[in-house]
Amino acid sequence: MNRIILASASPRRKELLKQIGIEYEVIPCQKEEKMTKSLPYEIVQELSYQKAEEVCSLLTKQGEEAFTVIGADTVVSFMDMVMGKPKSGEDACEMLNRLQGNVHQVYTGVTICSKERNEPAIFYTFYEKTDVSMYPMSSEEVCAYVESGEPMDKAGAYGIQGRCAAYIQGICGDYNNVVGLPVGRLYQEMKTRNLL
Ligand SMILES: Cc1cn([C@H]2C[C@H](O)[C@@H](COP(=O)(O)OP(=O)(O)OP(=O)(O)O)O2)c(=O)[nH]c1=O
């Protein structure tokens, strides 16, 4: 089996990959991704590709001949808005004021880059969508949650796995997809392609 590299600095993605028993190393991306698409399922696939591609190029420059790289990206989509990580506390409050009491979608795009000795790298990209329904939050509750600091490194300014669980009414789809990596689908995609 080739080396498996997770192209991510996200502690949640590391934890999820570990949970399914995959042995891997981490090489986080350094570059700022460039978004050229506008639909959420296109954005997450494009950005996950860029993350996997950056680490694939780095390894190739280092003379590595065979490896598998996994890149992922998550956004929240509500009505016609696409939300990444909040830029400020104010931004986080705005996002949560929109999401509370409503149903939104979480999209995670994943790119698997597979490189074999003397072969060009092959890229596989897919996405998963999960619907998340939230209970209403008062503006005081939104402020208190933002002040906890939890929203700042998370798409849509909340963590379903953290304190925000108090406001989650239900989901339709893969829970792990909301946390940042749809490991069930990822495992199956890797198994189908003999990458495990
Ligand atoms: C909606 C939601 C998102 N998130 C996280 C998952 C992602 O880590 C983050 C979205 O940011 P991303 O830009 O997808 O990823 P990242 O910057 O954390 O990590 P990297 O680019 O190095 O891989 O939001 C949660 O942890 N819980 C949630 O409920």
The ligand as an SDF file (V2000), in Angstrom:
LIG
                    3D

 29 30  0  0  0  0  0  0  0  0999 V2000
  -20.3370   23.0510    9.5670 C   0  0  0  0  0  0  0  0  0  0  0  0
  -19.1210   22.5900   10.3230 C   0  0  0  0  0  0  0  0  0  0  0  0
  -17.8380   22.8010    9.8400 C   0  0  0  0  0  0  0  0  0  0  0  0
  -16.7370   22.3850   10.5330 N   0  0  0  0  0  0  0  0  0  0  0  0
  -15.3530   22.6100   10.0340 C   0  0  0  0  0  0  0  0  0  0  0  0
  -14.8250   21.5470    9.0890 C   0  0  0  0  0  0  0  0  0  0  0  0
  -13.6470   22.2580    8.4440 C   0  0  0  0  0  0  0  0  0  0  0  0
  -12.4710   21.9970    9.2220 O   0  0  0  0  0  0  0  0  0  0  0  0
  -14.0120   23.7400    8.5360 C   0  0  0  0  0  0  0  0  0  0  0  0
  -14.1920   24.3660    7.1620 C   0  0  0  0  0  0  0  0  0  0  0  0
  -12.9730   24.8400    6.6850 O   0  0  0  0  0  0  0  0  0  0  0  0
  -12.1590   24.2490    5.4380 P   0  0  0  0  0  0  0  0  0  0  0  0
  -11.6460   25.4280    4.6880 O   0  0  0  0  0  0  0  0  0  0  0  0
  -12.9730   23.2240    4.6950 O   0  0  0  0  0  0  0  0  0  0  0  0
  -10.9330   23.4520    6.1060 O   0  0  0  0  0  0  0  0  0  0  0  0
   -9.8130   23.9200    7.1340 P   0  0  0  0  0  0  0  0  0  0  0  0
   -9.2820   25.2640    6.7880 O   0  0  0  0  0  0  0  0  0  0  0  0
  -10.3510   23.7150    8.5390 O   0  0  0  0  0  0  0  0  0  0  0  0
   -8.6750   22.8260    6.9310 O   0  0  0  0  0  0  0  0  0  0  0  0
   -7.7610   22.4960    5.6220 P   0  0  0  0  0  0  0  0  0  0  0  0
   -8.0730   23.4760    4.5270 O   0  0  0  0  0  0  0  0  0  0  0  0
   -6.3480   22.5820    6.0840 O   0  0  0  0  0  0  0  0  0  0  0  0
   -8.1620   21.0770    5.2700 O   0  0  0  0  0  0  0  0  0  0  0  0
  -15.2400   23.8140    9.2790 O   0  0  0  0  0  0  0  0  0  0  0  0
  -16.8960   21.7170   11.7640 C   0  0  0  0  0  0  0  0  0  0  0  0
  -15.8980   21.3430   12.4050 O   0  0  0  0  0  0  0  0  0  0  0  0
  -18.1710   21.4850   12.2360 N   0  0  0  0  0  0  0  0  0  0  0  0
  -19.2860   21.8880   11.5910 C   0  0  0  0  0  0  0  0  0  0  0  0
  -20.4170   21.6450   12.0790 O   0  0  0  0  0  0  0  0  0  0  0  0
  1  2  1  0
  2  3  2  0
  2 28  1  0
  3  4  1  0
  4  5  1  0
  4 25  1  0
  5  6  1  0
  5 24  1  0
  6  7  1  0
  7  8  1  0
  7  9  1  0
  9 10  1  0
  9 24  1  0
 10 11  1  0
 11 12  1  0
 12 13  2  0
 12 14  1  0
 12 15  1  0
 15 16  1  0
 16 17  2  0
 16 18  1  0
 16 19  1  0
 19 20  1  0
 20 21  2  0
 20 22  1  0
 20 23  1  0
 25 26  2  0
 25 27  1  0
 27 28  1  0
 28 29  2  0
M  END
$$$$
